[in-house]
Amino acid sequence: MNELIEKINASYEALKADAELQAEKGNKAAGTRARKASLDLEKLLKEFRKASLETSKA
């Protein structure tokens, strides 16, 4: 579970950095990376939800 949380934090930081670059400097490549990071983050959050439910049932 801790490893999953670390992956979520890393993905969020990547998203945040690229989104800021796109917003502040208009960097199109950063926008593409931010969108990809958002999809990765979505998958990780779904995994977290499953793991959290399993942990609460135990």
Number of C-alpha atoms within 10 A of each C-alpha: 11 7 8 14 13 11 16 20 14 14 20 17 13 18 23 15 13 22 23 15 17 18 12 9 10 12 14 14 12 20 18 14 16 23 15 15 21 18 13 16 20 14 13 18 16 11 14 16 12 11 13 12 10 10 10 7 6 5
